[in-house]
Amino acid sequence: MLAKVLSAALVGIDAHLIDVEVDIAGGLPQFSVVGLPDATVRESRDRVRSALKNTGFHFPAKKITVNLAPAGIQKRRDRALTWRLPLGFLWRKK
């Protein structure tokens, strides 16, 4: 099952819609962010894990894949994407 949350990324003065897709599957615990994220977005996985844990939600010990689509758009230092990741987790856990 896949959870999908809409976001946006700025490229210059243009805004592009970004789909944040979160999949939680069985397997070895892993957290991957794919879809051309920059270092800031990749590091958000630690912030997401900490935020969920500190607000009382259980962070699943499963294989978690976050896809930022479309992949052709660079996602740079975007706080909106960071906030969409935990929303996708919570939506997926329902």
N, C-alpha and C positions, 0 to 999 in steps of 0.2 A: 504494500500500500504506500502511496506517495502523498505527501502533503505539499500543497503549492501555495505560495504567498507572493503577491505582486510587490515589486519595488521599482525603483528607478535609479539610473546612473547618469551622471553628468559627463558629457564629453564636450569640452569647450563650453559653449552656451546652449548646446542641444541636450535635451533629456531623452533617454532611451528607456523603455520599459524592460525590466528584468524580472524573470520568473525565478524565484528561490524555491527549489524543489528539494524536499528532505525525505530521504528513505532510510528507514531503520530496519535492518535485516539480521537474521541469525549469522553467527560466525564469530571469528575472533574480534575482540574490541578494537575498533579503529574509527577514526574521525577524519574523513577526507572532504576537502572543498575543491571542486573542479569547475571549469568554465572560465578560465583566464582571470583568476583573482590575483591582485598584487599582494605583496607581503603583509600589508595592513589587514586585508580581508582574511588571508590565511591564518594570521595570528588571532583573529577573532574567535576561533574555536576554543582557546583558553578562556577568553572572557565569557563566552556562552556557557561553558562548563561551570565556571565559578558563579555566574549569575543564577543559573538554575539551581545549583546546590545551595547557595545562600538564601534563596527564597523558599526553600522547603520542597522543591520538586526533585524527583529522582532522575539522575542522569543515567540513561541506560548503558549497560556494559555490553553493547552489541556493535555490529558493523553499521556505521552511520555515514551516509554519503549525501553531501549537499551539492546540488548542481545549480550553477548560476547561468541561466540561458537568456539570450543567445551567447554562445561561446566567443563569437567574433568581436565582442565589445569588451575593452579593458575595464575592469572594475577597480577603481583607484580610491583609496582612502575614503570610502563611503560609509558613513555612520548609519545610514538608512539600511544598508545591507546587513550590518552587524545586528541591528534590532530585529530584522526579519528572521534571522536564524533561530532564536529561541521561540519565536511565534510558530515557526514551522515544526519545531520539536513538540511543543505543547499541542498543536493541532493534530499531529501524527499520533500522539499517545492516547487520544480520546477513544 
